[in-house]
Amino acid sequence: MLQVKHILKHQKIGPGFLAATSIIAFAMMVRLILVLMHWPPTNSDEGTMYIMAYNIAYHGAWPLNFYHQAYMGPIEAYLGALLFHLTGGPSYTALRFGVLFLVTLFFISIYHLSRLVYSRSLALVTIAALSIGSIPYLTRQTIATGGSTQTLLFGTLAFLLAFWLSSTSQDEQTPHTSRQHLLGYAAFGLDVGVGLWSDMIILPSVLLASLLLIIFCWRDLLHRGKWLVMLFFILLGFLPCLVYNAMQGTNPIITLFNLIHGTGSQAPIALPGLWHNLVSTVQISLPTATGLPFCPVLEYPFLGDNTPPSLHCDIIHTTWGLGYLALAFSALISTGIILRLLRPYKNKKLLSIMQTLQNKNSEQVQQAQSATIISSESHRDHVRQMTRFLLTCMVFGTLFIYIPSSGPVDEPGYHARYLIGLLIATPAIISPLWHTAALLFPLTRRQRLRIYASRLLLTFLAATLIVGTYQAFKEVPAAHTQKKQYEAVAHHLEELGVTRFYADYWVCYNVMIITHFKLICSVIDSGLTPNHERDQAGRLIVNNTGHSSWMCAKDLQLTMPEYDCLPALEELMRKIPPYQFHRYEFDGYVLYKSTRSQIQRKPMQPLLP
């Protein structure tokens, strides 16, 4: 026992480190168990990532971006390809191990950021709160659909690196510290570049982290052109995206702007539309993104639970959303006030030190040197408060971009994933409650009420997140049922001899992967036209097959309106002699199977009206 204590002391491993390690291990264990139990259910976005990883691992592919997309990097696909080899073959489980690796790095980063900017105790509370959560929250940290885990990791690292560089910017400049800072700027630039390549929804995080760096390090950045080094590494990290868009003749910034201001729904420009978006964000998107497990809203039932609108759900959602904003506003005001108080004190102190050093009195110089140490601590406090302030600003910056976009117009639950970056600000949101709840000796009745209220709210928050995690484990059988439904669809197609067919996006890639690519599918939309085709090789194969079949969802719970192709398909079949296709119904789908054998011939356009 004494030997163990000696080792822990020698390695500087204290109770805080052990507590943090235990919490992170618990968080990863929760996610690992869910993944091993084949939860959450997969979808065609993850199917695309699977196909990318498969092509990387076994066909020597080197994709620069997510298939058929100008703004998202395939880091999860490359990790998945490596894990396919390490685990003995392709599987969704192996693919998701890469996601868990990125989530582990995020937890380590957010712990260190919270510890340095706030306190060790708040850092432990932060990772404990993030270790559990609702079904949508845990889904984004276990499913390999790209972007989410990278946004969390690289956004947190951007703030962590910016804080370290800013807090040491007034240290004595020696060749060693100068080299350290140069490496720090290079790491920051690479982190920002790779983060933007991975998913541009990281933009609010990296902009505010960059602002922190500029506020405190602008002189150092201008010294010997260090800003050029940082810019070079930003471009290096973003280079794959630039190369891809140059090859495609597109602009990722314009693409992203178009997606924000006009997808399936148009972004509002009038006041009533903006008010609708604001309400939808506060009531649905914000609670969904931040872990509320009650009354889940996801507009497409095949992707998750969707609760019908009701008064009690509106009250729950509104209370959570407004409560989150109230905590963010409280943190913003408190850090803003402290920053206001720190600035004049810091300026007076620095002026006093400079005047004393000019007098060259030895005793006064010693006092000035001591004051310099105090001033250095004051500088770190200033950086710490500014980092807290900017972390909170990131919440409002993210919402400022999201609210006027097309996201919350008619799918605020589905698009809540674009608020994933708010999790980086978790310590800023919790801090007002934690600092009040941690007070031990309240002096007045009002202070006691605030302390008891804060403790009650923290307890309620913990209980709510535990309920969310319990619900996720309860959903495991439903995930298995959904997988069996796709397997049944694939089995019926194989029984009917269908190997090449057209279908909607949300069934296509699932069937291909379940059958190990024995069945090849090409994506069509509600007008039977090519749309959202991620795997272009599949389209070429299906187009090159004579007399391909057509399959559309009859049960609208299985797809989105933009892929509701059955009406157009039925209209097309009325124009074709009935002996050319046989109609089948199974598992919520309608299949029109060609009566002629499927043969390979020259590429053709899909059969359209």
VOGU-3710 file (C-alpha; in Angstrom, 3 decimals, decimal comma):
1> mlqvkhilkh> 0,000/0,000/0,000  2,820/2,386/0,880  4,555/1,480/-2,376  1,420/2,387/-4,343  1,191/5,755/-2,542  4,883/6,392/-3,271  4,358/5,647/-6,983  1,294/7,913/-7,136  3,193/10,709/-5,426  6,244/10,242/-7,669
11> qkigpgflaa> 4,072/10,334/-10,788  2,159/13,393/-9,473  -1,090/11,473/-9,663  -3,516/13,000/-7,216  -7,149/12,396/-6,330  -8,298/14,889/-8,979  -6,485/13,006/-11,727  -7,870/9,679/-10,538  -11,392/11,112/-10,326  -11,150/12,559/-13,833
21> tsiiafammv> -9,799/9,285/-15,220  -12,609/7,343/-13,549  -15,320/9,653/-14,916  -13,905/9,581/-18,454  -13,591/5,788/-18,259  -17,221/5,585/-17,130  -18,351/7,850/-19,984  -16,530/5,719/-22,530  -17,847/2,521/-20,975  -21,446/3,754/-21,348
31> rlilvlmhwp> -20,872/4,508/-25,014  -18,904/1,318/-25,645  -21,645/-0,856/-24,161  -24,260/0,865/-26,313  -22,143/0,379/-29,431  -21,550/-3,298/-28,634  -25,313/-3,670/-28,199  -25,727/-2,240/-31,743  -27,266/1,034/-30,621  -28,114/3,539/-32,017
41> ptnsdegtmy> -29,788/2,185/-35,157  -27,824/2,989/-38,276  -28,952/5,128/-41,193  -27,771/5,893/-44,718  -25,521/8,759/-43,582  -23,572/6,238/-41,525  -23,892/3,806/-44,417  -22,091/6,337/-46,600  -19,289/6,565/-44,029  -19,140/2,749/-43,969
51> imayniayhg> -18,799/2,604/-47,774  -16,061/5,245/-47,638  -14,159/3,326/-44,965  -14,611/0,106/-46,964  -13,242/1,723/-50,135  -10,286/3,168/-48,217  -9,481/-0,115/-46,521  -9,898/-2,527/-49,431  -9,915/-0,530/-52,673  -7,119/1,973/-52,011
61> awplnfyhqa> -9,409/5,022/-52,131  -8,286/8,389/-50,745  -11,423/10,554/-50,497  -10,830/14,194/-49,653  -14,391/14,958/-48,511  -17,541/13,160/-47,479  -18,987/11,682/-50,669  -20,911/14,174/-52,798  -20,406/16,981/-50,276  -18,220/20,060/-50,520
71> ymgpieaylg> -17,707/20,884/-46,854  -17,114/17,886/-44,561  -13,954/15,809/-44,095  -13,987/11,985/-43,784  -11,797/11,570/-40,693  -14,181/8,948/-39,275  -13,906/6,973/-42,524  -10,098/6,853/-42,306  -10,261/5,771/-38,657  -12,877/3,188/-39,616
81> allfhltggp> -10,675/1,814/-42,407  -7,818/1,344/-39,941  -10,140/-0,352/-37,450  -11,553/-2,658/-40,150  -8,056/-4,099/-40,472  -7,394/-4,177/-36,729  -10,677/-5,904/-35,879  -10,595/-8,478/-38,670  -13,128/-7,062/-41,096  -15,705/-4,368/-41,865
91> sytalrfgvl> -18,547/-3,759/-39,414  -20,532/-0,873/-38,024  -19,098/-1,665/-34,586  -15,526/-1,220/-35,807  -16,505/1,982/-37,604  -17,978/3,372/-34,398  -14,835/2,590/-32,403  -13,234/5,483/-34,293  -16,001/7,785/-33,071  -15,399/6,631/-29,486
101> flvtlffisi> -11,691/7,416/-29,880  -12,501/10,997/-30,911  -15,010/11,352/-28,047  -12,348/10,179/-25,577  -9,982/12,893/-26,807  -12,802/15,436/-26,473  -13,404/14,471/-22,833  -9,696/14,785/-22,031  -9,576/18,188/-23,743  -12,725/19,587/-22,105
111> yhlsrlvysr> -11,481/18,429/-18,703  -8,176/20,270/-19,071  -9,858/23,369/-20,506  -12,350/23,492/-17,620  -9,625/22,863/-15,043  -7,385/25,650/-16,332  -10,077/28,224/-17,041  -12,336/27,489/-14,042  -11,326/24,983/-11,364  -10,624/21,295/-10,920
121> slalvtiaal> -13,914/20,738/-9,116  -15,935/22,361/-11,914  -13,937/20,367/-14,474  -14,968/17,144/-12,733  -18,601/18,269/-12,612  -18,421/19,183/-16,325  -17,177/15,804/-17,535  -19,575/14,053/-15,146  -22,496/15,973/-16,695  -21,230/15,222/-20,203
131> sigsipyltr> -20,727/11,518/-19,449  -24,474/10,812/-19,660  -27,417/12,328/-21,493  -30,413/11,919/-23,739  -30,875/9,667/-26,765  -30,052/12,414/-29,345  -27,058/13,500/-27,261  -25,585/9,988/-26,989  -26,429/9,229/-30,613  -24,217/12,050/-31,885
141> qtiatggstq> -21,316/10,597/-29,864  -21,684/6,991/-31,011  -22,866/7,037/-34,643  -20,378/7,582/-37,478  -22,149/10,218/-39,557  -19,260/12,685/-39,540  -18,680/16,163/-38,165  -20,112/16,076/-34,644  -17,236/14,530/-32,689  -14,673/16,489/-34,698
151> tllfgtlafl> -16,497/19,741/-33,933  -16,358/18,944/-30,219  -12,705/17,866/-30,241  -11,167/20,536/-32,474  -13,349/23,323/-31,064  -12,261/22,475/-27,515  -8,612/22,142/-28,522  -8,768/25,561/-30,215  -9,817/27,197/-26,930  -7,291/25,140/-24,944
161> lafwlsstsq> -4,370/26,106/-27,185  -5,483/29,745/-27,369  -5,727/29,886/-23,567  -2,246/28,422/-23,084  -0,652/30,758/-25,623  -2,469/33,796/-24,202  -1,711/33,030/-20,562  2,032/32,624/-21,289  2,281/35,580/-23,661  3,868/37,808/-20,976
171> deqtphtsrq> 6,385/35,222/-19,756  10,067/35,987/-20,159  10,936/35,419/-23,819  13,820/32,974/-24,135  14,753/30,918/-27,213  13,038/27,922/-25,585  9,745/29,716/-24,856  9,840/31,320/-28,309  10,112/27,880/-29,931  7,292/26,617/-27,701
181> hllgyaafgl> 5,050/29,468/-28,787  5,915/28,901/-32,443  4,914/25,245/-32,093  1,783/26,375/-30,262  0,769/28,699/-33,115  1,419/25,919/-35,613  -0,706/23,481/-33,570  -3,484/26,056/-33,247  -3,453/26,706/-36,993  -3,517/23,002/-37,834
191> dvgvglwsdm> -6,345/22,434/-35,356  -8,422/25,234/-36,877  -7,742/24,074/-40,441  -8,560/20,417/-39,784  -11,600/21,440/-37,743  -12,973/23,575/-40,582  -12,285/20,758/-43,057  -14,107/18,288/-40,798  -17,235/20,406/-40,431  -17,734/24,136/-40,822
201> iilpsvllas> -20,232/24,310/-37,977  -17,093/24,622/-35,845  -16,791/28,208/-37,126  -18,143/30,030/-33,993  -15,698/28,104/-31,780  -12,601/28,774/-33,842  -13,503/32,413/-34,474  -13,820/33,184/-30,762  -10,733/31,136/-29,888  -8,861/33,123/-32,555
211> llliifcwrd> -10,191/36,358/-31,056  -8,760/35,315/-27,675  -5,397/34,744/-29,347  -5,463/38,096/-31,128  -6,389/40,029/-27,960  -3,429/38,751/-25,948  -0,863/37,566/-28,502  -1,047/40,021/-31,382  2,398/41,469/-30,660  3,956/38,010/-30,444
221> llhrgkwlvm> 2,176/36,948/-33,649  3,654/39,924/-35,503  7,144/39,169/-34,154  9,225/37,435/-36,837  6,157/36,585/-38,877  4,694/33,978/-36,524  1,255/34,779/-37,873  2,423/33,487/-41,238  3,298/30,145/-39,641  -0,164/29,944/-38,096
231> lffillgflp> -1,830/30,898/-41,389  0,239/28,298/-43,260  -0,938/25,528/-40,937  -4,560/26,697/-41,145  -4,343/26,370/-44,925  -2,525/23,038/-44,591  -5,296/21,609/-42,414  -7,978/22,942/-44,763  -6,074/21,904/-47,895  -8,066/18,686/-48,628
241> clvynamqgt> -11,277/20,713/-48,773  -9,676/23,329/-51,027  -8,309/20,667/-53,385  -11,656/18,839/-53,536  -13,585/22,017/-54,322  -11,018/23,057/-56,921  -11,502/19,686/-58,628  -15,299/20,054/-58,481  -15,328/23,718/-59,465  -17,205/24,675/-56,285
251> npiitlfnli> -16,661/26,998/-53,343  -17,138/25,485/-49,845  -18,015/28,843/-48,289  -20,708/29,564/-50,873  -21,998/25,999/-50,515  -22,275/26,389/-46,761  -23,964/29,793/-47,111  -26,502/28,303/-49,520  -27,223/25,448/-47,134  -27,820/27,874/-44,262
261> hgtgsqapia> -30,130/30,152/-46,210  -31,982/27,689/-48,398  -32,234/23,894/-48,200  -35,572/22,116/-48,346  -36,983/25,182/-46,605  -36,029/28,784/-47,182  -34,513/30,833/-44,391  -36,904/33,518/-43,132  -36,314/37,167/-43,873  -39,474/38,704/-42,382
271> lpglwhnlvs> -40,079/39,294/-38,666  -42,825/36,599/-38,268  -40,503/33,985/-39,778  -37,626/34,981/-37,495  -39,958/34,852/-34,479  -41,053/31,347/-35,509  -37,405/30,283/-35,773  -36,586/31,809/-32,394  -39,449/29,933/-30,708  -38,569/26,673/-32,479
281> tvqislptat> -34,939/27,036/-31,442  -35,701/27,716/-27,775  -38,453/25,102/-27,518  -37,005/22,268/-29,631  -33,493/22,663/-31,073  -31,811/23,926/-27,905  -33,303/21,290/-25,538  -32,574/18,520/-28,055  -28,951/19,599/-28,537  -28,224/20,017/-24,819
291> glpfcpvley> -29,553/16,709/-23,526  -33,210/17,078/-22,484  -34,615/13,505/-22,562  -38,319/14,307/-22,110  -40,755/14,748/-25,015  -38,179/14,086/-27,784  -38,831/15,762/-31,123  -37,433/14,245/-34,305  -39,566/14,940/-37,329  -38,744/11,622/-39,024
301> pflgdntpps> -39,869/8,564/-36,998  -37,459/6,183/-38,759  -34,580/8,194/-37,238  -35,924/8,243/-33,664  -38,825/8,951/-31,343  -41,103/11,872/-32,124  -43,519/13,185/-29,496  -46,773/14,772/-30,741  -47,169/18,439/-29,755  -48,812/18,980/-26,369
311> lhcdiihttw> -49,063/21,686/-23,737  -47,040/19,872/-21,081  -44,249/19,126/-23,597  -44,194/22,782/-24,658  -43,848/23,795/-20,997  -40,983/21,328/-20,433  -39,149/22,385/-23,593  -39,611/26,106/-22,968  -38,488/25,840/-19,340  -35,322/23,970/-20,338
321> glgylalafs> -34,512/26,327/-23,231  -35,094/29,528/-21,255  -33,243/28,081/-18,258  -30,225/27,328/-20,445  -30,259/30,856/-21,855  -30,656/32,352/-18,367  -27,554/30,492/-17,162  -25,619/31,591/-20,248  -26,697/35,205/-19,752  -25,771/35,054/-16,062
331> alistgiilr> -22,303/33,739/-16,924  -21,881/36,423/-19,592  -22,820/39,266/-17,231  -20,655/38,050/-14,333  -17,534/37,538/-16,469  -18,147/40,847/-18,236  -18,281/42,689/-14,901  -15,077/41,039/-13,671  -13,292/41,898/-16,918  -14,374/45,509/-16,487
341> llrpyknkkl> -12,923/45,591/-12,978  -9,672/43,856/-13,944  -8,679/46,156/-16,787  -8,012/49,440/-14,923  -6,284/47,568/-12,093  -3,988/45,825/-14,548  -3,069/49,056/-16,362  -2,294/50,900/-13,103  -0,145/48,021/-11,862  1,901/47,833/-15,050
351> lsimqtlqnk> 2,486/51,620/-15,024  3,657/51,494/-11,399  6,100/48,665/-12,173  7,576/50,490/-15,159  8,105/53,706/-13,152  9,775/51,791/-10,304  12,164/49,956/-12,619  13,265/53,285/-14,118  14,360/54,573/-10,668  17,103/51,861/-10,378
361> nseqvqqaqs> 16,853/51,734/-6,588  17,845/48,150/-5,665  15,204/47,760/-2,962  12,535/49,236/-5,186  13,684/47,039/-8,072  13,261/43,927/-5,923  9,789/45,093/-4,974  9,067/45,750/-8,642  10,235/42,265/-9,584  7,903/40,809/-6,960
371> atiisseshr> 5,160/43,017/-8,330  5,960/41,669/-11,807  5,193/38,171/-10,581  1,917/39,453/-9,141  1,263/41,227/-12,418  1,894/37,978/-14,294  -0,715/36,294/-12,099  -3,038/39,209/-12,770  -2,475/38,707/-16,490  -3,397/35,026/-16,197
381> dhvrqmtrfl> -6,536/35,984/-14,306  -7,368/38,424/-17,070  -6,869/35,721/-19,718  -8,934/33,303/-17,654  -11,840/35,720/-17,381  -11,654/36,609/-21,070  -11,715/32,914/-21,983  -14,808/32,433/-19,816  -16,412/35,434/-21,452  -15,690/34,192/-24,987
391> ltcmvfgtlf> -16,865/30,660/-24,191  -20,200/32,132/-23,171  -20,219/34,406/-26,233  -19,852/31,260/-28,335  -23,298/30,136/-27,133  -24,955/33,307/-28,346  -22,824/33,398/-31,517  -23,887/29,858/-32,437  -27,550/30,689/-31,828  -27,182/33,966/-33,741
401> iyipssgpvd> -26,102/32,001/-36,822  -28,617/29,175/-36,361  -31,839/31,101/-35,653  -32,100/32,991/-38,985  -31,098/29,886/-40,985  -33,411/27,385/-42,664  -32,701/24,772/-39,957  -35,466/25,587/-37,457  -38,090/26,468/-40,086  -39,862/23,100/-40,151
411> epgyharyli> -37,307/20,571/-38,822  -35,919/22,042/-35,567  -35,457/18,609/-33,993  -33,671/17,044/-36,947  -31,408/20,080/-37,382  -30,552/20,386/-33,675  -27,311/18,573/-34,558  -25,992/21,880/-35,881  -25,898/23,144/-32,279  -23,467/20,416/-31,199
421> glliatpaii> -20,788/23,062/-30,525  -22,767/24,352/-27,530  -21,416/21,400/-25,536  -17,976/23,029/-25,563  -19,457/25,814/-23,420  -20,786/23,371/-20,794  -18,430/24,593/-18,020  -19,528/28,183/-18,695  -23,206/27,184/-18,418  -22,748/25,148/-15,239
431> splwhtaall> -20,427/27,627/-13,503  -23,119/30,029/-12,140  -24,910/27,109/-10,459  -21,760/25,374/-9,259  -20,079/28,435/-7,738  -23,248/29,280/-5,826  -23,922/25,689/-4,746  -20,315/25,266/-3,518  -20,605/28,061/-0,918  -20,406/26,605/2,579
441> fpltrrqrlr> -21,078/29,540/4,889  -24,000/31,664/3,669  -24,387/34,919/5,607  -27,892/36,003/4,719  -31,239/34,353/4,122  -31,099/35,355/0,453  -27,717/33,647/0,043  -29,069/30,495/1,668  -32,019/30,437/-0,724  -29,699/30,836/-3,703
451> iyasrllltf> -27,439/28,057/-2,472  -30,300/25,629/-1,863  -31,876/26,508/-5,232  -28,561/25,934/-7,046  -28,033/22,585/-5,333  -31,588/21,555/-6,139  -31,155/22,499/-9,793  -27,867/20,594/-10,060  -29,501/17,553/-8,504  -32,415/17,830/-10,930
461> laatlivgty> -29,974/18,162/-13,838  -28,108/15,016/-12,745  -31,356/13,069/-12,367  -32,563/14,253/-15,783  -29,364/13,134/-17,508  -29,509/9,759/-15,755  -33,074/9,297/-17,031  -31,865/10,106/-20,552  -29,155/7,454/-20,375  -31,646/4,917/-19,032
471> qafkevpaah> -33,942/5,682/-21,976  -31,074/5,055/-24,402  -30,527/1,566/-22,996  -34,287/0,955/-23,151  -34,187/1,739/-26,880  -31,735/-1,076/-27,663  -34,532/-3,594/-28,577  -36,094/-0,995/-30,911  -32,719/-0,613/-32,670  -32,565/-4,376/-33,157
481> tqkkqyeava> -36,121/-4,352/-34,548  -35,211/-1,670/-37,074  -32,169/-3,654/-38,183  -34,365/-6,744/-38,661  -36,763/-4,685/-40,780  -33,971/-3,744/-43,176  -32,798/-7,365/-43,187  -36,343/-8,442/-44,078  -36,436/-5,974/-46,979  -33,102/-7,294/-48,249
491> hhleelgvtr> -34,299/-10,902/-47,868  -37,456/-10,234/-49,909  -35,426/-8,561/-52,663  -33,029/-11,498/-52,821  -35,914/-13,978/-52,889  -37,427/-12,122/-55,835  -34,098/-12,097/-57,658  -33,682/-8,327/-57,536  -30,022/-7,333/-57,477  -30,087/-3,873/-59,087
501> fyadywvcyn> -32,750/-1,329/-58,203  -33,658/2,307/-57,588  -34,907/3,396/-54,144  -34,916/6,296/-51,689  -31,831/7,426/-49,802  -32,838/6,125/-46,383  -33,130/2,476/-47,443  -30,577/2,286/-50,245  -27,247/2,028/-48,463  -28,626/0,011/-45,541
511> vmiithfkli> -29,721/-2,769/-47,911  -26,421/-2,673/-49,804  -24,350/-3,070/-46,639  -26,590/-5,737/-45,063  -26,168/-7,886/-48,201  -22,411/-7,174/-48,401  -23,003/-5,340/-51,697  -24,684/-8,303/-53,398  -27,574/-5,891/-53,942  -26,702/-2,562/-55,530
521> csvidsgltp> -29,009/0,424/-55,243  -29,161/3,910/-56,746  -30,871/6,831/-55,013  -33,922/8,610/-56,441  -36,075/11,387/-55,039  -39,832/12,015/-55,112  -39,661/12,779/-58,835  -37,676/9,596/-59,652  -34,673/11,756/-60,508  -31,120/11,166/-59,210
531> nherdqagrl> -30,649/13,010/-55,920  -28,392/12,757/-52,883  -26,400/9,979/-54,525  -23,373/9,566/-52,272  -21,877/6,479/-53,944  -21,565/7,304/-57,623  -20,247/3,810/-58,360  -23,627/2,386/-57,351  -25,427/4,633/-59,820  -23,113/3,583/-62,656
541> ivnntghssw> -23,707/-0,090/-61,892  -27,493/0,263/-61,718  -27,620/2,448/-64,823  -25,519/-0,140/-66,639  -27,985/-2,894/-65,789  -30,816/-3,569/-68,180  -34,343/-3,570/-66,748  -33,581/-2,498/-63,171  -36,368/-2,591/-60,590  -37,901/0,273/-58,617
551> mcakdlqltm> -38,758/0,356/-54,905  -40,526/3,139/-52,996  -41,865/3,441/-49,457  -45,615/3,036/-49,080  -45,389/3,708/-45,340  -44,399/7,372/-45,095  -42,958/6,722/-41,621  -40,004/5,097/-43,429  -38,768/8,086/-45,421  -38,771/11,861/-45,872
561> peydclpale> -41,188/13,840/-48,079  -38,414/14,649/-50,552  -37,961/10,881/-51,144  -41,663/9,969/-51,296  -41,320/8,497/-54,794  -44,337/6,156/-54,841  -46,844/8,597/-56,436  -44,445/9,369/-59,296  -43,594/5,678/-59,683  -47,266/4,666/-59,856
571> elmrkippyq> -47,855/7,334/-62,499  -44,867/6,090/-64,502  -46,077/2,478/-64,371  -49,485/3,485/-65,728  -47,699/4,614/-68,912  -45,833/1,315/-69,326  -47,363/-1,968/-70,565  -48,285/-3,990/-67,438  -46,425/-7,099/-68,573  -43,049/-5,317/-68,242
581> fhryefdgyv> -43,187/-5,016/-64,415  -44,690/-7,025/-61,575  -45,872/-5,209/-58,448  -45,014/-6,485/-54,942  -45,711/-5,091/-51,484  -43,706/-6,011/-48,379  -42,406/-4,425/-45,182  -43,950/-1,032/-45,950  -42,459/-0,823/-49,471  -43,788/-1,247/-53,012
591> lykstrsqiq> -41,506/-2,948/-55,525  -41,919/-2,881/-59,292  -39,758/-5,730/-60,568  -38,860/-5,942/-64,210  -40,176/-9,097/-65,862  -37,069/-9,251/-68,041  -33,786/-10,577/-66,711  -31,220/-8,082/-65,511  -28,308/-7,938/-67,958  -25,284/-5,732/-68,194
601> rkpmqpllp> -25,209/-3,291/-71,094  -23,917/0,163/-71,908  -24,647/2,874/-69,348  -28,124/4,331/-69,647  -30,132/7,023/-67,947  -32,678/5,825/-65,359  -36,140/5,081/-66,742  -38,040/8,339/-66,320  -41,421/9,619/-67,516
//
